[in-house]
Amino acid sequence: MVLFRRLLGDVLRAHRVERGLTLRELSQEARVSLGYISEIERGQKEASSELLASLCSALDLPLSSVLRSVSDAVAVEEAVLAGAMPMPLASGDPSLDTPVASAA
């Protein structure tokens, strides 16, 4: 099963790491608790639209870009789970390098 919250967390974490920010730095910039951001990045919590907008602003990313990256990751994972394509290798684009669940 494809979990949007897990893929969203993967994309947000990739962009945070790409920018060289720690969870603490992002937490301060976005004014969101460090623990909550950690849970979002691990796919354990859903991000509200307001919280997601705050994180995107702190990461200097358009919300549409983040949602597009997550949508692309969902499409890839759905195709892999359906057996339509092999598991992707690292692409070099951190927004697309998300772990893919096995179909087993």
N, C-alpha and C positions, 0 to 999 in steps of 0.2 A: 504494500500500500504506500502511496506517495503522500508524505506529510509536508504540506506547505510550510508549516512553522519550522521544520528542520531545515528545509532548503533555504528559507529566508535567513535563518540563523547562520548557515554556512556562507551565504553571500555577504551578510553584514560583517561577519568575522574576517572574511577574506579582504574586504575593503578596509577594515580597521587595521589589519596587519600590514596591508600594502602601504598604508599611510604612516606606518610606524608608531601608531598610538597604542597605549596600554588600555586595559579596561578602565582603570582609574581615570586616565586622561579623558577618555570618551565620556565617562560618567559625569565628570565635572563640566565638560563642554555642553553636553546634552541636558544636564540637570536631571539625570535619571540615576537611580541607585545602581551601584556596581553589580550587586547581586542579581538584580532584575535583568540587566543587560547580559550578564553571564548566562542566565536561564534562557533568555531569548536566543543567544548564540548557540546554545546546546539543544535548541528545539524543544525545551521543556515548557515554555510559556509562549502564549500568543501576544503579539505586539498590537496595541490599539493603533488606529490611524494617526492619532495625535503623537503617540510615542514614536512611531515609525518616522513621522515627519521631523521630530526633534533629533532623532539619530541621524537621519539623512542630512539635515542641516549641519549638525556637528561634524559629519564626515565630508561635508561640502559636495554632496551628491544629489542630483535631482531624484526625487521619489520615483519618477517614471523610469529612470535608468535601473534602479534597484528592482522595481517590480518586473521590468523586462528581463533582467538577468534571472530572477526567480522563475518567471514563466518559461524561459528557455530551459532551465534546469529541470523543471517539472516535465516538460515535453520530452527531454532526453530520458529521464527516469521512467516515464510511462512507456516509451518505446523499448527500453531495455527490459522492463518487466513483461511487456507483451511479446518479447522475443524478436522484435523487428530490427534490432540492431545490437551489436556487441557493446559491452561496457566501454565507455570512452576512456581514452588515455588522457593524461594531463595536457591541456591545451595551451598553457601559458597565460590564459586569461583567468585571473583568480575568481571572477564571477561565475565561470563555467566549470571550474575544477571542484565540483562538489562530490562527496562520497555517494555512491549509488548502492542502494540496498540490493542484496541478491534476490533472485526470483524464487529461490528454494524455500 
